[in-house]
Amino acid sequence: MLPNWFKKKEKFEDQYVSEKPIEKVSVSKKIDKNIKVLQNTYFRDTDDLEIHHINNQFCITFLRNITSTKETDKIIQTLAKQSSKEKNKNSSSNSIPFKYDTQQELSKVVQGMILGKCALFIAGEKTVYLLDAFQPDKRAIEEPYIESTVKGPREGFIEPIETNLALIRQRLKTNDLKIREFTKGEMTQTKIAVVYLDGLANPEIVDEVIKRINKIKTDSIISSNVLNEYLQDVPYSIVPLLGYTERPDKLCGNLLEGRVGIVVDGTPFTLYGPVSLFSLLQSPDDYYDTFYIGTLLRLLRYIAIFSAALLPAMYIALTTFHQEMIPTPLALSIAAGRESVPYPAIIETLLMEITFEFLREAGLRLPKPIGNTVSIVGALVIGEAAVNAGFVSPLMIIIVAITAISSFIIPNYSLGITFRILRFGFIILAGLFGFFGIVWGMVFVYLHFTKLTSFGYPYLTPHAPFVVNDMKDTLFRFPNIRNNKYPTYIMDKKHLKRKRRKNAANKNERKE
């Protein structure tokens, strides 16, 4: 039995949600009465509220800091000209030369203004017209910062959700691309878009994603990682159960395999799922080069995983419990290096691993021009000084360096942190029980991985349960002309049948 904290979390009632009541106030025909309610109730002590009266016929209100000055000036000038021409006529929605939405409740008008719209009040009407004037500053589309490639595209997602959805549309030019939009967060009003390909994505997965998003009740969703915690099957697992990417090409590739994407406004990282451990170890570079190179790179990553998690633990087990397994010349070399070290191998390893984690985090937090320098110089200076002082052996420095480099090879940053955490668990088990502790730790990790699911699908698929057809794109990368089958464990079953009939028909045509 696994501990209770690994069990699936079903309810979110404990999350704090603002209990401030939302009053439903209908729009009055009198402009002054509506403006008074806005000033004294909804936007009291709000200095960026702009109010412009136009010849007692129109009144424009908006929040200055989130609307475009160019757009608001254009709206005011257009309405002023129109009002001067129609002084003796009652203006109506038929004379508004802008696209608009209508509302009859002031609370919904306020929500529209918070989203960057101008509220247009017309004398004698109980309808408010919301004109779009939201035009925030945004950075240019740049090369992805974390997921860089050698031969791949140089476009990456940015913060505005509209731009990110446009990048997806540019790559998937089909009407099968479906986008379902939601707004979550009582305070933040964050836009969320669920993206999938109709006919490829399993409808059960789509419905489950939408169901979990609808269940969210919280004050704020400020990043995709916050949403990730609500959507995971096991919120307390240290293993990432959803994938993330800042590359449009990678997200589109996952959509074409039947997965569902979740785009969050205000962050350049999009989520996708369901995922497996093997899919998180894939990189876009695997597909931008020949299948020989792609397969080699994948094998290197699997070797790197074992090195990142087990190499320090194996050093401790060999030097403390199983010296007979070490060749004699190497054993003598290790003994000579550890001759001046005053404490056991487990203490030596923990000191160096923790020190390197300090340097790694310091390099991330420091300004970029000096962060890399501090990390490299700090590691060299501290390592050399520690060896000369007799605190650690030279072999320990080599092992820590190889372990750190191996963890950087893992393409998914969150998965890399997972194996960094597991490394310390294996170190403690190796220091207490030797190789027996390492084996039992691996069994526990494997059992935990087999229990995990991503939107209800096993985390170790296609290895456990074993699916032969899906193994073509896991440990090895088969050629594209041979790898024309989609993942069967997440694909819509109806589409799979159509695909198989189509492939059979193509084979018959080739034979003829």
Secondary structure, DSSP 4 states (H G I P E B T S, - for coil): ---GGGSPP---TTS----------BPPS-HHHHHHHIIIIISTT-TTEEEEEETTTEEEEEEGGGS-HHHHHHHHHHHHHHHHHTTTS---GGG--S-EEEESBHHHHHHHHHTTEEEEEETT-S-EEEEE------PPP---SSS--SSS------S-HHHHHHHHHHH--STTEEEEEEEE-TTT-EEEEEEEETTTB-HHHHHHHHHHHHT---S---SHHHHHHHH-SSTT-SS--SEEES-HHHHHHHHHTT-EEEEETT-S-EEEES--HHHHT--GGGTSS-HHHHHHHHHHHHHHHHHHHHHHHHHHHHHHT-GGGS-HHHHHHHHHHTTT--S-HHHHHHHHHHHHHHHHHHHHHS-HHHHHHHHHHHHHHHHHHHHHHTSS-HHHHHHHHHHHHHHHH-SSHHHHHHHHHHHHHHHHHHHHHTHHHHHHHHHHHHHHHHH-EETTEETBTTTBTT-TGGGGBTTSB--TTT-----TTTB-HHHHHHHHHHHHHHHHHHH-
